Amino acid sequence: MSVKNVQHTQLSEATDNDGYSLKSVFDDDDSLQTDHKSSHVRCISMSSNRKSAVIGQTQGPLQIWDVVNGKLISCSEDTNINCNKVKWARHGTLLVYLISDPSNSQKNIIQICDAKNGNSVELDYQINCATFTLSNDTEKVVMVGNRKNGSGISVAIFDLDGFELVKEIKSIENQSYGDISSFITLTPNERYAIVGCSSGLTTKYVVFDFTTEEDIIEPLAKTIEADPLCSVALNNEQILTGTTDGQTIVWDISSCESIHTLTDNGQSAHEGKITNVKLSPDRQYVVTSSVDGTVKVWDANTKELISKLIGHKEEITCTCITTNQMIVTGSKDKNISLWHLRSGKLLATISVSITPFDLRMGAYDRTIVSIGDKNGDTLITSPPPPLHCSQYSNDLEIIHSLSSNVSVINESHICRNLECAWINTKNQVIPLLLTYTPESLQVYCLTNLQKLLLPSNSPWRIPTEIANLIHLTELNLNIAGNKIPQAIGKLRMLQSLTFTADEVTELPGAITLLSKLKFLFIDAPLKEIPAYLSLIPLQTLIFLRRSNFSSIPDKFFERLNPSLRDLTIDITHLKSLDPFLALTELGSLTVYAEKLKEFPWQFTHLTALRQLSLNNNELSFLPRNFSENFDTLYFDFNHFSQVPRQILGNKNLVKLYLNNNWIVDISTIFQMKAPLKILFVGFNNITTLPATINSLTDSLQSLDLHGNKLTTVPAEELVKMNKLTFLFLEGNQIAPDEVARLKAIFSTNPRITVFF
């Protein structure tokens, strides 16, 4: 079968619109061959990662599509009748949707299905409602419907974990609010639900307060001549509504009183009916559109006009705001356009031969998904333009275009916020630190950058324009997609590269051009160790993620020696550890392994090692020729029943970690001649702390004994220790009276902080 009128578009460069163009790659009469037929698409919802879209139809099952390649992924098992709303819920595991009630066209029925296999979730009873929304955590359905008796309305909260109704608030009976409730939204703190009930050209917005303990209330309401869908909750106190006569009204939720009207040069926001009101993902901007063909951007806090988007020839039917401050618009002129939010500049336009009525931005802001009218409904996917830096006149304009508030500070100052841009005397951004800002590719236009530290909790793509950052010495980011462009080889000044990449399985060969690279941190599922990494004079190489490496490339470590000083690697599946013998200058080694019972003999030949980590294994002894030159040892989560005697002869040991072992007695440690500063032996079976601990009085700074079986400690000796600063005793078996006694003793030495 085929899906008619499905158009895919790609980007090409053009001389107009500053180099942007959306170009169709299929003829208008072509069809995309799929395994299923779509019929009259009514609604659409994007998954949280925006890689998938689910569509609801007038007839037929829900369909889940891959929005990158336009392929159908799966369908729900049931055949729905007139699905008019659908949302991804419970972190993408469920789909909640509305279908028309066959017995009453004024009612809808809530349906739920498994998002992975399409199987319906059987509920104990039928749930009728007019419309719904989801809680912030997508774990609850908040719905509105008419009361069974009388003409009032009610709002209810349905928990998707237990599949049960957990709260319901009803308005008083026989109070009319309109013909049908077609809109519901929540304030960010989820205290209020605002319900829009339409009647003719007017909408009555009814406010329900979920903190009330009453089941039946007489809610406050506000009547406005507006489409019920043209409202957004600006914050926990204010609603913004676009009216049928072009006004944009801000009103107070708790009183339902109007408090402000947005104006353009003293005039109404628009010259005709407002068709869409959208809030940006960071809640900093409001976008309004109208039948007059214009779109306007407002500051959500100051209520001031930011920009005007002028270019469409007919009514604007839908809008979408991206995370990197672009706006997508659809119009009755059958065009989809892409704009820069703050400047209002038109970036690209494509003719789609339909009238789109809903728009969403897909994966990584690289795909536009729209549904619209043309002898039925159409699904369209089209990628937005590549990065274009000429729209920004300077570095500060780029920083101000980001969706979060980045502190701009002098390059000599200390950053006291989570996101900072350091500038030099020429107002050029040198280092940039972003912690929570979603992908905003315009940062790659900051060509003077020396350090770029992007958030580790959300993926960013690396565009080819990264090659322009020729001064970059440090790069830290979470990479989206499965490839790193060869353009990264242009960063010849790069000294430190840290990246997480869930889909990257191999590194580009161009990385060998980074001759100044000293620090390489890789958190990615690489298939094998790239042999060409040994051509870079690395000092630190960290393969953070557990891997299936079966071998070390021939002469890999020989080439890295003597520059390599710090190595982190998974040896679980390595067939031979002999290549490690070449690392004669290695100073620090962190090893991942599974259930290692014997210490690898090859490591005993690494005489330059000063720091060793072998956590999470089953080691219970060390070899006789274990080196006595270590200053730091990590043996957490192993099977040592006593402190290994090979450690006791070490005269250089400064830090020793033996948490989560089976140790009962640690008295031998205090016979050591080493300048031990940190000793962590938490979660063992230690019953006594000997008074001989005072032998470490001139060195020990931090002692962790939490989670053991101590009933007391020699506080009189501990308070005499010259360097002791932290003592952890939580989770032991010290009686309350003894705790009080110990606290009194420790209070005589305020330098020591004790945790009971």
Rosetta blueprint (number, residue, H / E / L):
1 M L
2 S E
3 V E
4 K L
5 N L
6 V L
7 Q E
8 H E
9 T E
10 Q E
11 L E
12 S L
13 E L
14 A L
15 T L
16 D L
17 N H
18 D H
19 G H
20 Y L
21 S L
22 L E
23 K E
24 S E
25 V L
26 F L
27 D L
28 D L
29 D L
30 D L
31 S L
32 L E
33 Q E
34 T L
35 D L
36 H L
37 K L
38 S L
39 S L
40 H L
41 V E
42 R E
43 C E
44 I E
45 S E
46 M E
47 S L
48 S L
49 N L
50 R L
51 K L
52 S E
53 A E
54 V E
55 I E
56 G E
57 Q E
58 T L
59 Q E
60 G E
61 P L
62 L L
63 Q E
64 I E
65 W E
66 D E
67 V L
68 V L
69 N L
70 G L
71 K L
72 L E
73 I E
74 S E
75 C E
76 S L
77 E L
78 D L
79 T L
80 N E
81 I E
82 N L
83 C E
84 N E
85 K E
86 V E
87 K E
88 W E
89 A E
90 R L
91 H L
92 G L
93 T L
94 L E
95 L E
96 V E
97 Y E
98 L E
99 I E
100 S E
101 D E
102 P L
103 S L
104 N E
105 S E
106 Q E
107 K E
108 N E
109 I E
110 I E
111 Q E
112 I E
113 C E
114 D E
115 A L
116 K L
117 N L
118 G L
119 N L
120 S E
121 V L
122 E L
123 L L
124 D L
125 Y L
126 Q L
127 I L
128 N E
129 C E
130 A L
131 T E
132 F E
133 T E
134 L E
135 S L
136 N L
137 D L
138 T L
139 E L
140 K E
141 V E
142 V E
143 M E
144 V E
145 G E
146 N E
147 R L
148 K L
149 N L
150 G L
151 S L
152 G L
153 I E
154 S E
155 V E
156 A E
157 I E
158 F E
159 D E
160 L L
161 D L
162 G L
163 F L
164 E E
165 L E
166 V E
167 K E
168 E E
169 I E
170 K E
171 S E
172 I L
173 E L
174 N L
175 Q L
176 S L
177 Y L
178 G L
179 D L
180 I E
181 S E
182 S E
183 F E
184 I E
185 T E
186 L E
187 T L
188 P L
189 N L
190 E L
191 R L
192 Y E
193 A E
194 I E
195 V E
196 G E
197 C E
198 S E
199 S E
200 G L
201 L L
202 T E
203 T E
204 K E
205 Y E
206 V E
207 V E
208 F E
209 D E
210 F L
211 T L
212 T L
213 E L
214 E L
215 D L
216 I E
217 I E
218 E L
219 P L
220 L L
221 A E
222 K E
223 T E
224 I E
225 E L
226 A L
227 D L
228 P L
229 L L
230 C L
231 S E
232 V E
233 A E
234 L L
235 N L
236 N L
237 E L
238 Q E
239 I E
240 L E
241 T E
242 G E
243 T L
244 T L
245 D L
246 G L
247 Q L
248 T E
249 I E
250 V E
251 W E
252 D E
253 I L
254 S L
255 S L
256 C L
257 E L
258 S E
259 I E
260 H E
261 T E
262 L E
263 T E
264 D E
265 N L
266 G L
267 Q E
268 S E
269 A L
270 H L
271 E L
272 G L
273 K L
274 I E
275 T E
276 N E
277 V E
278 K E
279 L E
280 S L
281 P L
282 D L
283 R L
284 Q L
285 Y E
286 V E
287 V E
288 T E
289 S E
290 S E
291 V L
292 D L
293 G L
294 T E
295 V E
296 K E
297 V E
298 W E
299 D E
300 A L
301 N L
302 T L
303 K L
304 E L
305 L E
306 I E
307 S E
308 K E
309 L E
310 I E
311 G L
312 H L
313 K L
314 E L
315 E L
316 I E
317 T E
318 C E
319 T E
320 C E
321 I E
322 T L
323 T L
324 N L
325 Q L
326 M E
327 I E
328 V E
329 T E
330 G E
331 S E
332 K L
333 D L
334 K L
335 N E
336 I E
337 S E
338 L E
339 W E
340 H E
341 L L
342 R L
343 S L
344 G L
345 K L
346 L E
347 L E
348 A E
349 T E
350 I E
351 S E
352 V L
353 S L
354 I L
355 T E
356 P E
357 F E
358 D E
359 L E
360 R E
361 M E
362 G L
363 A H
364 Y H
365 D H
366 R L
367 T L
368 I E
369 V E
370 S E
371 I E
372 G E
373 D E
374 K L
375 N L
376 G L
377 D E
378 T E
379 L E
380 I E
381 T E
382 S E
383 P L
384 P L
385 P L
386 P L
387 L L
388 H L
389 C H
390 S H
391 Q H
392 Y L
393 S L
394 N L
395 D H
396 L H
397 E H
398 I H
399 I H
400 H H
401 S L
402 L L
403 S L
404 S L
405 N L
406 V L
407 S E
408 V E
409 I E
410 N E
411 E L
412 S L
413 H L
414 I L
415 C L
416 R L
417 N L
418 L L
419 E L
420 C E
421 A E
422 W E
423 I E
424 N L
425 T L
426 K L
427 N L
428 Q L
429 V E
430 I E
431 P E
432 L E
433 L E
434 L L
435 T L
436 Y L
437 T L
438 P L
439 E L
440 S L
441 L H
442 Q H
443 V H
444 Y H
445 C H
446 L L
447 T L
448 N L
449 L L
450 Q L
451 K E
452 L E
453 L E
454 L L
455 P L
456 S L
457 N L
458 S L
459 P L
460 W E
461 R L
462 I L
463 P L
464 T H
465 E H
466 I H
467 A H
468 N H
469 L L
470 I L
471 H L
472 L L
473 T L
474 E E
475 L E
476 N E
477 L E
478 N E
479 I E
480 A L
481 G L
482 N L
483 K L
484 I L
485 P L
486 Q H
487 A H
488 I H
489 G H
490 K H
491 L L
492 R L
493 M L
494 L L
495 Q L
496 S E
497 L E
498 T E
499 F E
500 T E
501 A L
502 D L
503 E L
504 V L
505 T L
506 E L
507 L L
508 P L
509 G H
510 A H
511 I H
512 T H
513 L H
514 L L
515 S L
516 K L
517 L L
518 K L
519 F E
520 L E
521 F E
522 I E
523 D E
524 A L
525 P L
526 L L
527 K L
528 E L
529 I L
530 P L
531 A H
532 Y H
533 L H
534 S H
535 L H
536 I L
537 P L
538 L L
539 Q L
540 T E
541 L E
542 I E
543 F E
544 L L
545 R L
546 R L
547 S L
548 N L
549 F L
550 S L
551 S L
552 I L
553 P L
554 D L
555 K L
556 F H
557 F H
558 E H
559 R H
560 L H
561 N L
562 P L
563 S L
564 L L
565 R L
566 D E
567 L E
568 T E
569 I E
570 D E
571 I L
572 T L
573 H L
574 L L
575 K L
576 S L
577 L L
578 D H
579 P H
580 F H
581 L H
582 A H
583 L L
584 T L
585 E L
586 L L
587 G L
588 S E
589 L E
590 T E
591 V E
592 Y E
593 A L
594 E L
595 K L
596 L L
597 K L
598 E L
599 F L
600 P L
601 W H
602 Q H
603 F H
604 T H
605 H H
606 L L
607 T L
608 A L
609 L L
610 R L
611 Q E
612 L E
613 S E
614 L L
615 N L
616 N L
617 N L
618 E L
619 L L
620 S L
621 F L
622 L L
623 P L
624 R L
625 N L
626 F L
627 S L
628 E L
629 N L
630 F L
631 D L
632 T E
633 L E
634 Y E
635 F L
636 D L
637 F L
638 N L
639 H L
640 F L
641 S L
642 Q L
643 V L
644 P L
645 R H
646 Q H
647 I H
648 L H
649 G L
650 N L
651 K L
652 N L
653 L L
654 V L
655 K E
656 L E
657 Y E
658 L L
659 N L
660 N L
661 N L
662 W L
663 I L
664 V L
665 D L
666 I L
667 S H
668 T H
669 I H
670 F H
671 Q H
672 M L
673 K L
674 A L
675 P L
676 L L
677 K L
678 I E
679 L E
680 F E
681 V L
682 G L
683 F L
684 N L
685 N L
686 I L
687 T L
688 T L
689 L L
690 P L
691 A H
692 T H
693 I H
694 N H
695 S H
696 L H
697 T L
698 D L
699 S L
700 L L
701 Q L
702 S E
703 L E
704 D E
705 L L
706 H L
707 G L
708 N L
709 K L
710 L L
711 T L
712 T L
713 V L
714 P L
715 A H
716 E H
717 E H
718 L H
719 V L
720 K L
721 M L
722 N L
723 K L
724 L L
725 T L
726 F E
727 L E
728 F E
729 L L
730 E L
731 G L
732 N L
733 Q L
734 I L
735 A L
736 P H
737 D H
738 E H
739 V H
740 A H
741 R H
742 L H
743 K H
744 A H
745 I H
746 F H
747 S L
748 T L
749 N L
750 P L
751 R L
752 I L
753 T E
754 V E
755 F E
756 F L
